[in-house]
Amino acid sequence: MDETIFLNMIKTTVEKHGCTIVDIDMENHVLNLDGPDESVANCARAIAELVGEA
């Protein structure tokens, strides 16, 4: 999958769950999110599912 498409999918998923992206480290596969704890947890689960599909 193209990196730009993947990042757009991540951005859409994060916004859908009420979080914001603080920082992305593509080299180390680290995504730093901000938001309420429950939203961040839901966001992380959704991203994990998305990555599992990629």
N, C-alpha and C positions, 0 to 999 in steps of 0.2 A: 504494500500500500504506500502511496506517495506520502511523504512526511507532512506536507501542507494539508492534505485532506485529513490525515490522522489528527493533526493539531486542531483543525476546525471541529472535528468530531468531539475531541476532548473539551474544547471551549464550550460547545453547545451543551454537552453533558453537565459540565460544571455549572453553567448558568441556569440550567433547568432545575438543578437541585439547590439553588440559592447560595452558591459559593462564588468565590473569586479566586483567580489564579494569582499567586504572589510571585512565584518563580518556577521556571522549568529548566531542568538540567537534563537535556536529551542524552548526553554522553553517559551519564550515570543512571538514567531512567528514574529521575526523582522529580516529583511534582509537589510543590508546596501550595497548599490551599488555605484560604481564610474563610471564616464564617462560623455560625453557631455549631457547636459540637455535633449535634444530631445531623445537621445538613452536611457537614464535612464527612461524617461516617457514611451517610447515604451516597454522597458523591464518590467516595473511595470505592464503595461496593459497585456502583454503576461503572466506574472506570475500569475496575478489575474485570467486570463482565465484558466490557468493550475490548479490552486488551486480549482477553481470552478468545474473542471472535476474530481478532486481526491476524 
